[in-house]
Amino acid sequence: MKLDTSSYYPKSPLDGEEYTSCAAGGQSPETGQSTVPETELVPGSEPSPQSAPSPRLEPAPTGASQTMDGFSTAMSWIMVPLLMPVYGMLLAFGLSILNYVPAGTKLGFTLVVAALNILVPALLILTLKKMGAIRDVGLNNRDERLWPYVISIICLGGTALFVAMKGAPMWLTMFFAGGAVAGIVELIVNHWWKISVHAAGVAGIVALLVRIMHDGYPAPSIFIWLCISIIVAGAVGMCRVWLGRHTVWQVLAGYTVGFCGVFFMTLIH
């Protein structure tokens, strides 16, 4: 048997020579004697220590894998959970009866939702990082997610209270409340298991569009947007698994928690 010296492995001095596993210190099957060659010592010299085996080199990344890495990273940031409340607000304004709301009111609501769910959590997370409470703003470590979860839950609850006080439809209020409920479930599960918050967030958007189709006097294009949201949800889950951030089961659990949290809360009238 010959060493494979093709592609990504270094040239071996054993190329072209037959060897067996016993060459590492075993015995020859023919003679029963050790197959390790004796080292000829020069008088007055010390025996040289046996060199450690060189590490096996990993295959170089291909162009396709690098492209997939870039796509997965971009999708993870475009669909970051902090953006889901804003995406939901924009979809509600564009695809439901709220489309008739004046443009200035739409802008004001969207800015408030963005401030509560992007600006405030982002500043607090950066503060936690500066204090050393977390190491990664992407919150990829399960043990660093406690306070970010608490912050997001409070912000979503505050958003639900704000839109309710402004007379928004109950299904929109419960969209934000459902996100807070999903966050509470994720917080509890996170004590033992790293559930996918990306999957939960995008599944909440799917649930919102389903409720708009039922109660929100939907626009004719609502079905197209629902299909797009389902495709995007699948792509986000695939990207998280590709990057090694989650397992398939963690992504599926995220889908379940996010969709059910929003869908069942929006049934409240």
Summary of the structure (lengths in Angstrom):
residues: 269
radius of gyration: 28.5
end to end distance: 73.4
largest distance: 97.2
contacts: 760
relative contact order: 0.11
helix: 63%
strand: 1%
